[in-house]
Amino acid sequence: MIYFLSDAHLGSRVIADPNAHQQRLVRLLNRMAQDAEAIFLLGDMFDFWYEYLWDRHQWADFGGRWHLTGNKQQFVPFLQTLKRLTEKGIAVHFFIGNHDIWTFGDLERNTGVQVHRQPQVYSLQGRQVFLAHGDGIVPSYFMQVLPPPIRKKIRRFMRLRAFFHHPLPQFLFRLLPPYLGDAFGYEWARRSRLKELQRPCPYKGDNQEELVLWANEHPEYDCCIFGHRHIVLHRPFQQPDGIKQTEKNPEVIILGDFFKQFTYAAMNEGKIEILKDNQNV
């Protein structure tokens, strides 16, 4: 079995009980471990994650207990679960999202996960599967087909994304004391979550949903799986009017999230199904 999960936003300041939320995720991962050959975590597993120069050597394991500085200590149950999964021989793939871009080796080195900074294509159970968090992925023709407000929003997000991914700002932010950097990062993330809760963005429709439009340009893939949007979508996409028809439409999956909807996907013998975790106690 192959599993796909995204957007847990661990540590979010808008989650009523962060510890219970994390334990729910840990229980799901432990259930996955019973039959998983691979687990793909498609970004934003943390609401904010930054590896500072000041705490790069602070990871320690004393008698099976990890001692981390600052806000990272709250994630020990999740991090130890990742380590147990990889030690068991399960391939765990960690894709950076737009909230946990800033891992510079510590996460990979101490848990054994494989960190991916770019989208990846895997041959899984006989299918060519394109995997990405989803931020920054837009169709090449979005300036022609999307309405002006969406175009403006995309351009603004892409400028911010380029800044966050640039090595110079990343290095300068790493020089901050962890307590100061985390205070800024968690407040920024909190405002993002509150904005989403107050003004949710449902499925935009066939002619405006960027990830679906992008997948439509790439029929060479059997399946495209994304996170990021916090909506659940699983469908073979039909070409919108005015867009050139292709010989094969990809199957498009958007995973939802694991802090409001608690959804994930499982792949068995090439068939993918979106599931919901109902075990919240």
C-alpha positions as CSV (number, residue, x, y, z in Angstrom):
1,M,0.0,0.0,0.0
2,I,1.2,3.5,-0.8
3,Y,-0.2,6.5,1.2
4,F,-0.4,10.2,0.4
5,L,-1.0,12.9,3.0
6,S,-0.6,16.7,3.2
7,D,-1.4,19.9,5.0
8,A,-1.4,18.8,8.7
9,H,-0.2,22.2,9.7
10,L,1.2,20.9,13.0
11,G,1.6,23.5,15.6
12,S,-0.9,25.9,14.1
13,R,-2.0,28.6,16.6
14,V,-5.6,28.3,15.5
15,I,-5.9,24.6,16.4
16,A,-7.7,24.3,19.7
17,D,-5.7,21.3,21.0
18,P,-2.4,21.0,19.1
19,N,-1.3,18.0,21.2
20,A,-4.4,16.0,20.4
21,H,-4.1,17.0,16.7
22,Q,-0.5,15.7,16.6
23,Q,-1.4,12.4,18.4
24,R,-4.2,11.8,15.9
25,L,-1.6,12.2,13.1
26,V,0.8,9.8,14.9
27,R,-2.0,7.2,15.3
28,L,-2.7,7.4,11.6
29,L,0.9,7.0,10.6
30,N,1.2,4.0,12.9
31,R,-1.8,2.4,11.2
32,M,-0.2,3.1,7.9
33,A,3.0,1.4,9.0
34,Q,1.1,-1.9,9.2
35,D,1.0,-2.3,5.4
36,A,2.8,0.7,3.9
37,E,5.6,0.3,1.4
38,A,5.9,4.1,1.0
39,I,4.4,7.2,2.5
40,F,4.4,10.5,0.7
41,L,3.9,13.7,2.8
42,L,3.1,16.4,0.3
43,G,4.0,19.5,2.1
44,D,2.8,21.8,5.0
45,M,3.0,19.1,7.5
46,F,4.2,21.9,9.9
47,D,2.5,25.2,10.1
48,F,6.0,26.7,10.5
49,W,9.4,25.0,10.4
50,Y,12.8,26.7,10.3
51,E,16.2,25.2,11.0
52,Y,18.3,28.1,12.5
53,L,22.1,28.2,12.6
54,W,21.8,28.5,16.4
55,D,20.0,25.2,16.9
56,R,21.4,23.0,14.1
57,H,23.3,20.8,16.6
58,Q,20.7,20.7,19.3
59,W,19.1,17.4,18.3
60,A,19.8,14.8,20.9
61,D,18.5,11.4,21.8
62,F,18.8,10.4,25.4
63,G,17.3,7.1,26.3
64,G,14.8,7.3,23.4
65,R,13.8,10.9,24.2
66,W,14.6,13.8,21.9
67,H,15.5,17.2,23.3
68,L,15.0,20.1,20.9
69,T,15.2,23.8,21.3
70,G,12.3,26.2,21.1
71,N,9.1,25.3,19.3
72,K,10.5,22.2,17.8
73,Q,10.2,20.3,21.0
74,Q,6.4,20.2,20.5
75,F,6.9,18.0,17.4
76,V,8.9,15.2,19.1
77,P,6.1,12.6,18.9
78,F,5.7,13.2,15.1
79,L,9.4,13.3,14.5
80,Q,10.0,10.1,16.5
81,T,7.2,8.4,14.5
82,L,8.9,9.4,11.2
83,K,12.1,7.9,12.5
84,R,10.4,4.6,13.5
85,L,8.8,4.4,10.1
86,T,12.1,4.8,8.2
87,E,13.9,2.4,10.6
88,K,11.3,-0.1,9.8
89,G,12.2,0.2,6.1
90,I,9.3,2.3,4.9
91,A,10.2,4.9,2.4
92,V,8.9,8.3,3.8
93,H,9.1,11.1,1.3
94,F,8.8,14.6,2.7
95,F,7.9,17.4,0.2
96,I,8.4,20.9,1.4
97,G,5.3,23.1,1.2
98,N,5.0,26.8,1.5
99,H,5.0,26.7,5.4
100,D,7.9,24.2,5.9
101,I,10.3,25.3,3.1
102,W,13.1,25.9,5.5
103,T,14.7,22.5,6.3
104,F,18.4,22.5,5.6
105,G,19.4,18.9,6.5
106,D,18.4,18.4,10.2
107,L,15.0,16.9,9.5
108,E,16.3,14.5,6.9
109,R,19.4,13.5,8.9
110,N,17.6,12.9,12.2
111,T,14.4,11.1,10.9
112,G,15.6,9.4,7.8
113,V,12.9,10.9,5.6
114,Q,13.7,11.8,2.0
115,V,13.2,15.5,1.6
116,H,12.1,16.8,-1.9
117,R,12.4,20.5,-2.8
118,Q,10.9,20.1,-6.2
119,P,8.0,18.1,-7.7
120,Q,8.8,14.5,-8.4
121,V,7.6,11.8,-10.9
122,Y,7.4,8.2,-9.7
123,S,6.4,5.0,-11.3
124,L,4.1,3.6,-8.7
125,Q,2.3,0.3,-9.2
126,G,2.5,0.6,-13.0
127,R,1.4,4.3,-13.1
128,Q,3.4,7.5,-13.8
129,V,2.5,9.7,-10.9
130,F,3.4,13.4,-10.6
131,L,3.7,14.5,-7.0
132,A,3.9,18.1,-5.7
133,H,2.7,20.3,-2.8
134,G,1.1,22.5,-5.4
135,D,2.2,26.0,-4.6
136,G,3.7,27.8,-7.6
137,I,2.2,25.4,-10.1
138,V,0.1,27.2,-12.6
139,P,-0.8,26.5,-16.3
140,S,1.3,28.2,-18.9
141,Y,-1.7,30.0,-20.3
142,F,-3.1,31.3,-17.0
143,M,-2.7,35.0,-18.2
144,Q,-5.1,34.2,-21.0
145,V,-7.8,32.1,-19.3
146,L,-8.0,33.3,-15.7
147,P,-9.9,36.4,-14.6
148,P,-7.8,39.5,-13.6
149,P,-8.4,39.1,-9.8
150,I,-7.0,35.5,-9.9
151,R,-4.1,36.5,-12.1
152,K,-3.2,39.3,-9.7
153,K,-3.3,37.0,-6.7
154,I,-1.1,34.4,-8.5
155,R,1.5,37.0,-9.5
156,R,1.6,38.3,-5.9
157,F,2.0,34.8,-4.4
158,M,4.7,33.9,-6.9
159,R,6.8,37.0,-6.0
160,L,6.5,36.1,-2.3
161,R,7.3,32.5,-3.0
162,A,10.5,33.5,-4.9
163,F,11.6,35.6,-2.0
164,F,11.0,32.8,0.5
165,H,13.0,30.3,-1.7
166,H,15.9,32.7,-2.3
167,P,19.1,31.6,-0.5
168,L,20.1,35.1,0.7
169,P,16.8,35.8,2.7
170,Q,16.9,32.2,4.0
171,F,20.5,32.6,5.3
172,L,19.7,36.0,6.9
173,F,16.6,34.6,8.7
174,R,18.7,31.6,9.9
175,L,20.8,34.1,11.9
176,L,17.9,35.1,14.0
177,P,17.5,33.7,17.5
178,P,14.9,30.8,17.3
179,Y,12.5,32.5,19.7
180,L,12.4,35.6,17.5
181,G,12.2,33.8,14.2
182,D,9.5,31.5,15.4
183,A,7.5,34.3,16.9
184,F,7.3,35.9,13.5
185,G,6.8,32.7,11.6
186,Y,3.9,31.4,13.7
187,E,2.2,34.7,13.7
188,W,2.4,34.9,9.9
189,A,1.1,31.3,9.7
190,R,-1.7,32.1,12.2
191,R,-3.0,35.0,10.1
192,S,-2.9,32.8,7.0
193,R,-5.0,30.1,8.8
194,L,-7.5,32.7,10.1
195,K,-7.9,34.2,6.7
196,E,-8.6,30.8,5.2
197,L,-11.2,30.0,7.9
198,Q,-12.9,33.4,7.5
199,R,-12.8,33.3,3.7
200,P,-12.5,29.7,2.5
201,C,-11.8,29.2,-1.2
202,P,-13.8,26.2,-2.5
203,Y,-13.2,24.5,-5.9
204,K,-13.0,27.3,-8.4
205,G,-14.4,25.4,-11.3
206,D,-13.0,23.7,-14.4
207,N,-11.8,26.9,-16.0
208,Q,-10.2,28.5,-13.0
209,E,-8.6,25.8,-10.8
210,E,-4.9,26.2,-11.4
211,L,-3.7,22.7,-10.4
212,V,-6.4,21.0,-12.6
213,L,-5.6,23.3,-15.5
214,W,-1.9,22.5,-15.1
215,A,-2.5,18.8,-15.0
216,N,-4.5,19.1,-18.2
217,E,-1.4,20.4,-19.9
218,H,0.5,17.2,-19.0
219,P,-1.4,14.1,-20.2
220,E,1.9,12.2,-20.1
221,Y,1.2,11.5,-16.4
222,D,-1.4,8.9,-15.4
223,C,-2.1,10.8,-12.2
224,C,-1.2,14.2,-10.6
225,I,-1.5,14.4,-6.8
226,F,-1.3,17.7,-5.0
227,G,-1.9,19.2,-1.5
228,H,-1.9,22.9,-0.8
229,R,-5.5,23.9,-1.7
230,H,-7.2,22.2,1.3
231,I,-10.0,20.9,-0.9
232,V,-10.8,17.3,-1.7
233,L,-10.8,16.5,-5.4
234,H,-10.6,13.2,-7.3
235,R,-11.6,13.2,-10.9
236,P,-10.5,12.5,-14.4
237,F,-10.4,16.0,-15.8
238,Q,-12.4,17.0,-18.9
239,Q,-11.0,19.7,-21.0
240,P,-12.6,23.1,-20.7
241,D,-14.0,24.8,-23.7
242,G,-11.5,26.6,-25.8
243,I,-8.5,24.4,-24.6
244,K,-7.0,22.0,-27.1
245,Q,-8.1,18.4,-26.5
246,T,-5.5,15.8,-25.6
247,E,-5.5,12.1,-26.2
248,K,-5.4,11.3,-22.5
249,N,-6.7,13.3,-19.6
250,P,-4.8,12.8,-16.3
251,E,-6.5,11.8,-13.1
252,V,-6.2,14.7,-10.8
253,I,-6.2,14.4,-7.0
254,I,-6.1,17.1,-4.4
255,L,-5.7,15.6,-0.9
256,G,-7.7,18.0,1.3
257,D,-6.0,18.5,4.7
258,F,-5.3,16.9,8.0
259,F,-6.4,19.6,10.4
260,K,-10.1,20.3,9.3
261,Q,-11.1,17.5,7.0
262,F,-8.6,14.8,8.1
263,T,-8.3,13.2,4.6
264,Y,-5.6,11.3,2.9
265,A,-5.2,8.9,0.0
266,A,-4.2,5.3,-0.4
267,M,-3.0,3.5,-3.6
268,N,-3.5,-0.3,-3.9
269,E,-2.8,-2.1,-7.2
270,G,-2.8,1.1,-9.1
271,K,-6.1,2.4,-7.8
272,I,-6.2,5.5,-5.7
273,E,-8.9,6.2,-3.1
274,I,-9.3,9.3,-0.9
275,L,-10.0,8.2,2.7
276,K,-11.1,10.1,5.8
277,D,-9.6,9.5,9.3
278,N,-12.5,9.2,11.7
279,Q,-10.5,7.9,14.7
280,N,-10.2,11.2,16.6
281,V,-10.1,9.6,20.1
